[in-house]
C-alpha cells in the first residue's frame, strides 16, 4: 500500500468513527432524552454516509456501529450464560406495617451504633430482567436473569433495542463538544458532572427490558390486524420479544431498556445506589425518572402509599416500588437470607383484577376486515374504573380458554390498556352457560367469512362491508386529527352515500352536510374547515393514516425518516424495507401488499388530487432543524395536567418544538403548569404550594406567539 493510499484509508476510518460517534449521540438524544437536536433528514444523511462507507469498506464495520442494530440471522437455540454473581430476587411487603417490619427485622444486621443509612426508592419495573456485559466500554453480551445463576444469551436481540448503548459512555462528536447529561428529574433523581467518566475494564449492568404502554397498545393493534394473537400484557410482550431466536422479529418490537444497578465491575466507580443511578445516566443508559432518596422511614412510607394512585400516570407498567439501602457497602454487609438480599424489599401494589358475570359476547369488524370478539360484562370496578366491556382478543383465544356466555370471569386492567378477560372461573359454573359459536357470516354485511393460512383471525373480505368502511374512515380521521369528527359522523356520512373512503372527505360540500340529521350551517362549516386543515399534515402522520397493517405512529415516523414521499415508499421493495431499523418481514410485506392493491393506489391518487401533502414538507419540521435561538419557550420547563383540545403528546411536542421542556410532575424546577379540564389535584396542589404560575391552553398559545414576558 502506497503512502497516499494509506493516508486515504486512515481518513476513511476516521470519518467512519466520527459518523458512529455522531449517530450514537443523536440516537441518545432521540431515544433516551427524547430531545433531538437535528432534523430527521440531517440524521438520514449521517446514516446514509456511514452505510455507504461500511458497504464499500466492510473491514471497517464494528460491533458497536449503529448500522448493526438490525436483526441478525436466526439462531438455532439460546446458549447458557453463567452470571458473575447471583441475580437475586426480593422479599415483598404489601403494607406500611410490613415495610416497618422489614426494616425492624433487617436493621439488626447493621453494625452497632450505625444510624439509619438512608434509602432509595425506585419503580418496580414489570418487564424482563437482563444482565449486560461491557468490556472497555463495548457491549459484548446480554443475558436473561434465568434462575438467578444461569441465564440465556440474548445478545443479538438486545442489540436491536435503541435505548441500550452499544458503547459507553455516549459522547458527541464535533460540532457538539458538550455532552448534556439528562437533567435531574422532577422526583429529584441524582445528576453527575459529564466530565471525567471512568469506565471499568469490565462492567456488568442489571436492567429491565420493558414495553411502554403506548407502544404495547400499538403492537397489539398490529397483531390483531395481522390476524395474530395479541399479547396479554406489556410484560409478556417484552419477554416474548427478547426470547426470539430470530432477532429480526425482535427488531420489529418496540422495546425499551432501563438500567438500575451495577452487578459487577473491576473497581466499583460508585459508593451508593443514588450515585449508581446518576452514573448509569452519565454512561448513556435510560434510567427511571421516578426515583427518590429518603433519610427517614415515615416520609418514605408516605411516598409508597401515594404511589398507588400515581401508577396510572406512568408510561410503563409499574407493579410496585423497590426500597434499597442507599450505601452499597452497608447493603452488601447486611447479607442474604434465602435468595433475597436483606438490604432491599419490594413494596407490591394491590392487584388490578376482579370477577364479574359475562352477559354476552359481541363481535366487532375492524378496518382490515378482521372479526374481533368482545365481552359484555356486568359492570365491575377494576383499579378504580367501572368496566362494562372487555376484549376477548380473538376466537381462537376464546375457545382455548373455554369462555362461555354466562360464565363468571376474571377481568384484568393494567394501566390505560383496554381491559381483557383473563379466563373463566370454572368452579362457579352452574351448567346454564352457553358455548359461543364462531360466526360464519359477517355481522355487518352478512357475507361469508374466511380464514387465512397461518392466521388465527377470521375475515370479512367484502370490500363494500359498511363497518369496515366506517372503521377505515374513523382511523384516518383519528390519525389526521380531524377536529370534531368521530366514528358516529363517519358512519352517518357512509350511510348517506357521501363517503366511500377517507379521500371522499375532501370532496364534501356544505349543502351535502346541512342536509344530514344533526348538521346545521355552523357545524357543517366547522367540519369542512377541520378537514381542510389536515391537508398539510406531516408525512409521518399521513403514512400512519393510510391504514397499512402494522404501520402505526412509531413505524410511520421511522418510514418518514427514510423516504421523502408516499410515492418513494410505494416503490420500496420488501428487501429494502427489511433493512430499516425497527421494521421486520411482516410489516415490510404488509406495506408491499398494500401498495400493490389497485384500490389503495386509487385512494392515494384521490388524496393527491385533493391536495393532501404526500411528501416531506420543504419548509416544515420534516426536513429543517429547529434553531434554538429565538424560540419563545427556550429554557422553560412545563408540566401538563387535565384534558386539552389536542392529545397531551401533541401539546408536549408543541412546547418542545418551541424550546421548552416537558416533565411529568411539578417541582421547584417547574416554570409553568399548563391546566386543562379536570386537572390532577396533586399537580395543582403542588403548584400552589410552590407558587408555580399556571396557564390554560390559550395562554400557552399566546406565550408561543408573543413570548413569555
C-alpha positions in Angstrom: 0.0 0.0 0.0 1.4 3.4 -1.0 1.7 6.3 1.5 -1.1 8.0 -0.3 -3.5 5.1 -0.2 -2.6 4.6 3.5 -3.5 8.2 4.1 -6.8 7.8 2.3 -7.6 4.6 4.3 -6.9 6.4 7.6 -9.1 9.3 6.5 -12.0 6.9 5.7 -11.5 5.1 9.0 -11.5 8.4 10.9 -14.6 9.5 9.1 -16.4 6.3 9.8 -15.7 6.5 13.5 -16.7 10.2 13.6 -20.0 9.3 12.0 -20.6 6.5 14.5 -20.0 8.9 17.4 -22.3 11.5 16.0 -25.1 8.9 15.3 -24.7 7.3 18.7 -25.1 10.8 20.2 -28.2 11.6 18.1 -29.7 8.2 18.9 -29.2 9.0 22.6 -30.8 12.4 22.2 -33.7 10.9 20.3 -34.4 7.6 22.1 -33.2 8.3 25.7 -33.6 12.0 26.2 -36.5 12.4 23.7 -34.8 15.8 22.8 -33.4 15.5 19.3 -31.1 18.4 18.1 -31.1 17.6 14.4 -33.9 17.1 11.9 -34.7 13.6 10.6 -33.2 14.5 7.2 -29.9 15.5 8.8 -29.9 12.2 10.7 -30.6 10.3 7.5 -27.6 12.0 5.8 -25.3 10.7 8.5 -26.7 7.2 8.5 -26.6 7.0 4.7 -23.0 8.1 4.6 -22.0 5.6 7.3 -23.8 2.7 5.5 -22.1 3.6 2.2 -18.7 3.7 3.9 -19.2 0.3 5.6 -20.6 -1.1 2.4 -17.5 -0.1 0.4 -15.1 -0.9 3.3 -16.6 -3.9 5.1 -13.4 -4.2 7.1 -14.4 -1.0 9.0 -17.7 -2.5 10.3 -17.6 -2.6 14.2 -19.9 -4.5 16.6 -21.0 -1.2 18.1 -21.8 0.5 14.9 -25.4 2.0 14.7 -25.8 0.0 11.5 -25.6 -3.3 13.4 -28.8 -2.8 15.3 -30.7 -4.5 12.5 -31.6 -8.1 13.5 -29.2 -10.9 12.5 -29.9 -14.4 11.1 -32.0 -16.7 13.3 -30.1 -18.7 15.9 -30.8 -22.4 16.4 -31.1 -22.1 20.2 -30.1 -19.9 23.1 -26.8 -20.7 24.8 -26.5 -20.6 28.6 -24.6 -17.8 30.4 -23.3 -18.0 33.9 -23.9 -14.8 35.8 -20.8 -13.3 37.6 -22.7 -13.0 40.8 -26.2 -14.3 41.7 -29.0 -12.1 40.3 -31.3 -12.3 43.4 -35.0 -11.7 43.8 -36.6 -9.6 46.5 -38.7 -10.2 49.6 -42.1 -8.4 49.4 -44.1 -6.1 51.6 -47.7 -5.1 50.8 -48.5 -2.5 53.5 -46.8 0.2 55.6 -46.8 -2.2 58.5 -44.9 -4.7 56.5 -42.3 -2.1 55.4 -41.7 -1.2 59.1 -41.5 -4.9 60.0 -38.9 -5.5 57.2 -36.7 -2.6 58.4 -37.0 -3.6 62.1 -36.0 -7.1 61.1 -33.1 -6.4 58.9 -31.7 -3.3 60.7 -30.5 -5.7 63.4 -27.8 -6.7 60.9 -26.4 -3.2 60.8 -23.1 -2.5 62.6 -23.7 -1.4 66.2 -24.3 2.3 66.6 -24.7 3.0 62.9 -27.7 5.3 62.2 -30.2 4.6 59.5 -28.2 4.7 56.3 -30.9 6.2 54.0 -32.9 4.5 51.3 -33.5 4.9 47.6 -37.0 4.1 46.2 -37.4 3.1 42.6 -40.3 1.9 40.5 -40.5 -1.9 40.3 -40.4 -2.3 36.5 -42.7 -5.0 35.2 -40.6 -6.5 32.3 -37.8 -8.9 31.8 -34.6 -8.6 33.8 -31.4 -8.6 31.7 -27.7 -8.7 32.6 -25.5 -6.6 30.3 -21.7 -7.1 30.0 -19.3 -4.4 28.8 -15.6 -4.6 28.3 -13.6 -1.4 27.8 -17.0 0.4 27.2 -18.1 -2.0 24.5 -21.3 -4.1 24.8 -20.2 -7.7 24.4 -23.0 -9.8 25.9 -26.5 -9.7 27.3 -28.4 -12.4 29.1 -31.8 -13.0 30.8 -31.9 -13.5 34.5 -32.9 -17.2 34.2 -32.8 -18.8 37.6 -30.6 -16.1 39.0 -27.4 -18.1 38.4 -27.6 -19.1 34.8 -29.5 -17.1 32.1 -29.9 -17.3 28.3 -27.7 -15.4 25.8 -29.9 -12.8 24.0 -27.1 -10.5 22.8 -28.3 -10.3 19.2 -31.8 -9.4 20.3 -30.6 -6.8 22.8 -28.6 -5.1 20.1 -31.8 -4.1 18.4 -33.1 -2.2 21.4 -32.5 1.5 20.7 -32.1 2.6 24.3 -29.3 0.1 25.0 -26.0 1.8 24.5 -23.7 -0.4 22.3 -20.7 1.7 23.6 -20.4 3.7 26.8 -20.2 6.5 27.6 -22.4 8.0 24.9 -20.5 11.1 23.8 -21.0 13.5 20.9 -18.6 14.4 18.1 -17.9 17.8 16.7 -19.6 20.2 16.4 -21.2 19.3 19.8 -18.4 19.1 22.3 -20.6 19.2 25.4 -22.5 16.0 26.3 -25.6 17.1 28.2 -26.4 14.6 31.0 -30.1 14.1 31.5 -31.3 16.8 33.8 -32.5 15.9 37.3 -36.0 14.5 37.2 -38.9 16.1 39.0 -38.6 13.3 41.6 -35.1 14.6 42.4 -33.0 12.0 40.6 -29.3 12.4 41.1 -27.1 14.0 38.5 -23.4 14.0 37.9 -20.8 16.0 36.0 -20.4 14.9 32.4 -16.6 15.1 32.6 -14.0 12.6 33.8 -16.2 9.5 33.4 -14.2 6.4 34.5 -15.2 3.2 32.7 -14.0 0.0 34.4 -12.4 -2.6 32.1 -15.3 -4.9 32.9 -18.7 -3.6 33.8 -21.9 -5.7 34.3 -25.2 -3.8 34.5 -28.6 -5.0 35.5 -31.6 -3.6 33.7 -35.1 -4.3 32.7 -36.5 -4.7 29.1 -40.0 -3.3 29.1 -42.6 -2.1 26.6 -44.2 1.3 27.1 -48.0 1.1 27.4 -48.5 3.2 24.3 -46.1 1.0 22.3 -47.8 -2.1 23.7 -51.2 -1.0 22.5 -49.9 -0.2 19.0 -48.1 -3.6 18.8 -51.3 -5.4 19.8 -53.3 -3.5 17.2 -50.8 -4.6 14.6 -51.0 -8.2 15.8 -54.8 -8.2 15.6 -54.7 -6.6 12.1 -52.3 -9.3 11.0 -54.6 -12.0 12.4 -52.2 -13.0 15.1 -52.9 -13.5 18.8 -52.2 -10.3 20.8 -50.0 -10.3 23.8 -51.7 -10.5 27.2 -49.8 -7.6 28.8 -46.7 -5.5 28.3 -44.5 -7.8 30.4 -45.4 -10.8 28.2 -44.8 -8.8 25.1 -41.3 -7.7 26.3 -40.3 -11.1 27.4 -41.6 -12.8 24.3 -39.9 -10.2 22.1 -36.5 -10.7 23.7 -36.7 -14.5 23.6 -37.0 -14.7 19.8 -34.5 -16.9 18.0 -34.8 -14.6 15.0 -33.6 -11.2 16.2 -35.2 -9.6 13.1 -38.5 -10.2 14.8 -37.2 -8.5 18.0 -36.2 -5.6 15.9 -39.9 -5.1 14.9 -41.0 -4.9 18.6 -40.9 -1.5 20.4 -38.7 -2.5 23.3 -37.3 0.0 25.8 -34.4 -0.8 28.2 -33.8 0.9 31.6 -30.7 0.4 33.7 -30.8 0.4 37.5 -27.9 -1.5 39.1 -24.3 -2.4 38.7 -23.9 -6.1 39.2 -20.1 -6.4 39.0 -17.1 -4.3 37.9 -13.4 -4.0 38.0 -13.3 -1.4 40.8 -16.8 -0.2 41.6 -16.9 3.5 40.5 -19.8 4.4 42.9 -20.4 4.0 46.6 -24.2 4.4 46.8 -27.3 3.4 44.9 -28.1 7.0 44.3 -24.7 7.5 42.7 -25.2 4.4 40.7 -28.3 5.8 39.0 -26.5 9.0 38.2 -23.5 7.1 36.9 -25.7 5.0 34.6 -27.4 8.1 33.3 -24.0 9.6 32.6 -22.9 6.5 30.6 -26.0 6.8 28.4 -28.5 4.4 29.9 -32.1 5.3 30.2 -32.8 5.4 33.9 -36.3 5.9 35.5 -37.0 9.5 36.4 -39.3 8.4 39.2 -36.7 7.8 41.9 -36.3 9.4 45.3 -33.9 9.2 48.2 -35.1 9.3 51.9 -33.2 9.7 55.2 -36.3 8.9 57.3 -38.7 6.0 57.1 -42.0 7.9 57.7 -41.8 10.1 54.5 -40.6 7.0 52.6 -43.7 5.1 53.6 -46.0 8.1 52.7 -44.3 8.2 49.3 -45.0 4.5 48.8 -48.7 4.8 49.7 -49.1 7.9 47.5 -47.6 6.0 44.5 -50.5 3.6 44.4 -52.7 6.3 42.9 -49.9 7.5 40.6 -49.3 4.2 38.9 -51.9 5.1 36.2 -49.9 8.2 35.1 -46.6 6.4 34.5 -46.0 5.5 30.8 -45.0 1.9 31.6 -46.2 -0.9 33.9 -45.2 -0.5 37.5 -46.3 -3.2 39.9 -44.7 -1.8 43.0 -41.7 0.0 44.3 -38.2 -1.2 45.3 -36.7 0.1 48.5 -32.9 -0.2 48.7 -30.4 0.7 51.4 -28.5 3.5 49.7 -25.0 2.7 50.9 -23.8 -0.2 48.8 -21.2 -1.4 51.3 -23.8 -1.4 54.1 -26.3 -3.1 51.8 -23.9 -5.9 50.9 -22.8 -6.2 54.6 -26.4 -7.0 55.6 -26.1 -10.3 53.7 -28.7 -12.5 52.1 -31.5 -14.6 53.5 -32.6 -17.5 51.3 -32.3 -16.0 47.8 -33.1 -12.4 48.7 -30.8 -9.6 49.9 -31.7 -8.2 53.3 -30.9 -4.6 52.2 -33.8 -4.3 49.8 -37.5 -5.1 49.7 -40.3 -4.8 47.1 -43.4 -2.9 48.1 -46.1 -4.5 46.0 -49.2 -2.6 44.7 -52.7 -4.0 45.0 -53.8 -6.2 42.1 -56.0 -4.9 39.3 -58.2 -7.9 38.7 -61.8 -8.6 39.6 -64.5 -11.2 38.8 -67.9 -10.5 37.2 -70.6 -12.1 35.1 -70.1 -12.4 31.3 -73.5 -11.3 30.0 -72.9 -11.7 26.2 -70.2 -11.9 23.5 -70.3 -9.3 20.7 -68.3 -9.1 17.5 -66.6 -6.0 16.0 -65.5 -5.7 12.4 -62.1 -3.9 12.1 -60.9 -1.8 9.2 -58.9 -4.8 7.8 -62.0 -7.0 7.9 -60.9 -9.0 11.0 -63.7 -10.1 13.2 -62.9 -9.5 16.9 -65.0 -10.8 19.8 -65.6 -8.7 22.9 -67.1 -9.3 26.3 -70.3 -7.6 27.6 -69.9 -7.6 31.3 -71.9 -7.0 34.5 -70.4 -3.6 35.5 -67.4 -4.1 37.8 -64.9 -1.8 39.4 -61.3 -2.7 38.5 -58.5 -0.4 39.7 -60.9 2.5 40.3 -62.6 2.2 36.9 -66.0 0.7 36.1 -65.7 -1.9 33.3 -68.6 -3.0 31.2 -66.8 -4.2 28.1 -63.5 -6.1 27.7 -61.5 -7.6 24.9 -61.5 -11.3 24.2 -58.6 -11.0 21.7 -59.8 -13.5 19.1 -61.9 -16.6 18.6 -59.0 -19.0 19.0 -58.2 -17.5 22.4 -61.8 -17.6 23.4 -62.1 -21.3 22.5 -58.7 -22.1 24.1 -59.8 -20.6 27.4 -63.3 -22.2 27.0 -65.1 -18.9 27.9 -68.8 -19.3 27.8 -71.7 -16.8 27.9 -73.0 -16.7 31.5 -69.5 -17.6 33.0 -68.1 -15.8 35.9 -64.9 -14.4 34.5 -61.7 -12.8 35.7 -61.2 -9.3 34.3 -57.9 -7.5 34.3 -57.0 -3.9 33.7 -53.4 -2.8 33.5 -52.7 0.9 33.3 -54.6 2.5 30.4 -54.6 -0.7 28.4 -58.0 -2.0 27.3 -59.4 -4.4 30.0 -59.4 -8.0 29.0 -60.9 -11.3 30.1 -58.2 -13.5 31.7 -60.4 -16.6 31.8 -63.5 -18.2 33.4 -64.0 -19.2 37.0 -64.8 -22.8 36.1 -65.7 -23.7 39.7 -68.6 -21.2 39.6 -70.4 -22.8 36.7 -74.0 -23.8 37.1 -74.5 -25.7 33.9 -76.6 -22.9 32.3 -73.6 -21.4 30.5 -73.6 -21.4 26.7 -70.7 -22.2 24.4 -70.2 -19.4 21.9 -70.3 -20.3 18.2 -67.8 -18.6 15.9 -69.8 -16.6 13.3 -69.9 -18.0 9.7 -71.0 -14.7 8.2 -70.0 -11.1 8.8 -72.3 -9.4 11.4 -72.1 -6.2 9.5 -72.8 -7.2 5.8 -73.9 -10.8 6.1 -71.2 -12.1 3.7 -69.4 -15.4 4.5 -66.2 -15.0 6.5 -62.9 -16.6 5.5 -59.8 -17.7 7.4 -56.2 -17.2 6.1 -53.3 -19.6 6.3 -51.1 -19.1 9.4 -53.5 -16.6 10.9 -55.9 -17.1 13.9 -58.3 -14.3 12.8 -61.3 -14.7 10.5 -62.1 -12.0 8.0 -64.9 -10.4 6.0 -63.4 -9.9 2.6 -66.3 -7.8 1.2 -64.7 -4.5 0.3 -68.1 -2.9 0.5 -68.7 -4.0 4.1 -70.2 -1.0 5.8 -68.5 -1.5 9.2 -65.1 -1.8 7.5 -65.6 1.4 5.7 -66.6 3.1 9.0 -63.5 1.8 10.7 -61.1 2.8 7.9 -62.5 6.3 7.7 -62.5 6.6 11.5 -58.9 5.5 11.6 -57.9 8.1 9.0 -59.9 10.8 10.9 -58.3 10.0 14.2 -54.7 9.9 12.9 -55.1 13.1 10.9 -56.8 14.9 13.8 -60.0 16.0 12.1 -61.3 18.0 14.9 -64.9 17.4 15.9 -65.4 14.2 13.8 -65.6 10.7 15.2 -67.0 7.3 14.4 -70.6 8.4 14.6 -70.1 11.1 12.0 -68.1 8.7 9.8 -71.0 6.2 9.9 -73.5 8.9 9.1 -71.6 10.0 6.0 -71.1 6.5 4.8 -74.8 5.6 5.3 -75.8 8.7 3.4 -73.6 7.6 0.4 -71.4 10.7 0.6 -68.2 8.9 1.6 -66.9 5.6 0.3 -63.3 6.0 1.6 -61.5 8.7 3.6 -60.4 10.6 0.4 -64.0 11.4 -0.2 -64.0 13.6 2.9 -62.1 16.2 0.8 -64.9 16.4 -1.8 -67.8 17.1 0.7 -69.6 20.4 0.3 -71.7 22.5 2.7 -75.1 21.6 1.0 -74.5 17.9 1.4 -73.7 18.2 5.1 -76.5 20.5 6.2 -79.0 18.1 4.6 -77.9 15.5 7.1 -79.5 15.0 10.5 -77.6 16.8 13.2 -75.9 19.2 11.0 -76.5 23.0 10.8 -74.7 25.7 8.9 -72.1 26.3 11.7 -71.4 22.6 12.3 -71.0 22.0 8.6 -68.6 24.9 8.2 -66.6 23.7 11.2 -66.2 20.2 9.8 -65.2 21.3 6.4 -62.6 23.7 7.9 -61.3 20.8 10.1 -61.0 18.6 7.1 -59.2 21.3 5.1 -56.8 21.9 7.9 -55.5 18.3 7.5 -54.1 18.8 4.0 -50.7 19.9 5.3 -50.1 17.3 7.9 -46.5 15.9 8.1 -45.6 12.9 6.0 -45.3 10.6 9.0 -48.9 11.4 10.0 -50.2 10.8 6.5 -48.4 7.4 6.3 -49.9 6.3 9.6 -53.4 7.4 8.4 -53.3 5.2 5.3 -54.2 2.2 7.5 -51.4 -0.1 6.4 -51.4 -3.2 8.6 -48.7 -2.9 11.2 -47.9 0.7 10.4 -48.8 2.9 13.4 -47.3 6.2 14.6 -43.9 4.8 15.6 -43.3 2.9 12.4 -44.6 5.8 10.3 -42.1 8.2 11.8 -39.3 5.7 11.0 -40.5 5.4 7.4 -40.7 9.2 7.1 -37.1 9.4 8.0 -36.1 7.1 5.2 -38.5 8.1 2.4 -39.2 11.6 1.1 -42.7 10.8 -0.1 -45.5 8.3 -0.2 -44.5 7.6 -3.8 -41.0 6.7 -2.8 -42.4 4.4 -0.1 -44.7 2.8 -2.7 -41.7 1.9 -4.8 -39.8 0.3 -1.9 -39.2 -3.5 -2.1 -39.7 -5.8 0.8 -35.9 -6.5 1.0 -35.2 -2.7 1.1 -37.8 -2.2 3.8 -36.5 -5.1 6.0 -33.1 -3.3 6.2 -34.7 -0.4 8.1 -34.1 -0.5 11.8 -37.4 -1.2 13.6 -39.1 -3.0 10.7 -39.3 -6.7 10.1 -40.5 -9.1 7.4 -44.2 -9.0 8.4 -44.5 -5.2 8.4 -42.4 -5.0 5.2 -44.6 -7.5 3.4 -47.8 -5.7 4.6 -46.6 -2.4 3.1 -45.7 -4.0 -0.3 -49.1 -5.8 -0.4 -50.9 -2.6 0.5 -49.4 -0.6 -2.4 -49.8 -3.5 -4.8 -53.6 -3.3 -4.3 -55.3 -1.2 -7.1 -57.9 0.2 -4.7 -55.2 1.6 -2.4 -53.3 3.2 -5.3 -56.5 4.9 -6.4 -57.1 6.0 -2.8 -53.6 7.6 -2.7 -54.3 9.4 -6.1 -57.5 10.8 -4.7 -55.7 12.2 -1.7 -53.1 13.8 -4.1 -55.9 15.3 -6.2 -57.5 16.7 -3.1 -54.2 18.5 -2.2 -53.2 16.3 0.8 -49.4 16.5 1.5 -47.8 13.3 0.4 -44.2 14.3 0.8 -41.8 15.8 3.3 -42.6 19.5 3.7 -39.9 21.7 2.1 -40.2 24.3 4.8 -41.6 22.2 7.6 -40.4 20.2 10.5 -39.9 17.1 8.3 -36.6 18.5 7.0 -35.5 21.6 8.8 -33.7 21.7 12.2 -35.3 23.9 14.7 -32.9 26.6 15.7 -32.6 27.1 19.4 -32.1 30.9 19.2 -35.3 32.9 19.2 -37.7 30.1 20.3 -40.2 31.6 22.6 -40.2 28.9 25.3 -36.4 28.3 25.3 -35.2 27.3 28.8 -38.6 27.0 30.4 -39.9 23.8 32.0 -43.6 22.9 31.7 -45.9 20.3 33.3 -49.3 19.5 31.7 -52.4 18.4 33.6 -56.0 17.8 32.6 -57.8 17.4 29.2 -56.8 19.8 26.4 -58.2 20.3 22.9 -55.5 18.1 21.5 -53.8 14.9 22.8 -51.3 15.6 25.5 -48.4 14.2 23.5 -49.1 16.8 20.7 -49.2 19.7 23.2 -45.9 18.4 24.7 -44.3 18.2 21.2 -45.5 21.8 20.5 -43.8 23.0 23.7 -40.6 21.2 22.9 -40.6 22.4 19.3 -40.6 26.0 20.7 -37.6 25.3 23.0 -39.4 24.3 26.2 -39.0 21.1 28.3 -42.0 19.0 29.5 -41.7 16.9 32.6 -44.2 14.7 34.3 -44.7 16.2 37.8 -44.4 19.6 39.4 -41.2 20.5 41.3 -39.1 23.6 42.2 -37.7 23.5 38.6 -41.1 23.9 37.0 -41.7 27.2 35.4 -45.4 26.8 34.3 -48.3 24.3 34.9 -50.5 24.1 31.8 -54.0 23.4 33.1 -56.8 21.8 31.1 -60.2 20.5 32.1 -60.4 18.1 35.1 -56.8 18.7 36.2 -55.0 16.4 38.5 -55.4 17.5 42.1 -51.8 16.6 43.2 -50.2 18.7 40.4 -52.4 21.7 41.0 -51.9 21.5 44.8 -48.1 21.1 44.4 -48.1 24.1 42.0 -50.0 26.2 44.6 -47.6 25.2 47.4 -44.5 26.2 45.3 -46.1 29.3 43.8 -45.7 27.9 40.3 -47.5 30.0 37.7 -50.4 28.3 35.8 -51.8 28.9 32.3 -54.5 27.4 30.2 -54.1 26.3 26.6 -55.0 29.7 25.2 -52.3 31.2 27.5 -49.8 28.7 26.2 -50.5 29.6 22.6 -50.2 33.3 23.4 -46.9 32.7 25.0 -45.7 30.9 21.9 -46.9 33.7 19.7 -45.7 36.6 21.8 -43.1 35.1 24.0 -43.1 34.8 27.8 -42.8 38.2 29.5 
